[in-house]
């Protein structure tokens, strides 16, 4: 369910979205993030049935398209994710899959996959934040069960550049 609230606190519109009947008791849709694009469209990012779920909605909440992506690599579940949405509706999503692997996927504004990669990391790293630098590269903060922190740098094509271990859990990237 999504409710758009106007400046005076009154509901402008409300919509209920249904998942399909193939869930059969598995984890349904968990909306993790809503991003409003400059033209008013809304990008909805979350997880559904242990996969990445992305939808683009019109300014009044009507679905323009929706896709479900199984993250690349070995594993059985997509747990923690962080996403970065661009003004044109394209996005980059990082997720922790399987036994601690980190997957990145770049999605165009129409929902097509541009590139995707999976990397074996040291321990179970849960993505906590992501920023895109002016040169198009990505910095991702992650932690291992709240004990250790990591800062990872990926090139603009999703290839791993470097990773540094931190003695503290990164709370925010800016």
Secondary structure, 3 states (H helix, E strand, C coil): CEEEECCCCCEEEEECCCCCCCCCCCCCCEEEEEEECCCCCEEEEEEECCEEEEEEECCCCCEEEEEEECCCCCCCCEEEEEEEECCCCCEEEEEEECCCEEEEEEECCCCCEEEEEEECCCCCCEEEEEEECCCCCEEEEEEECCCEEEEEEECCCCCEEEEEEECCCCCCCC
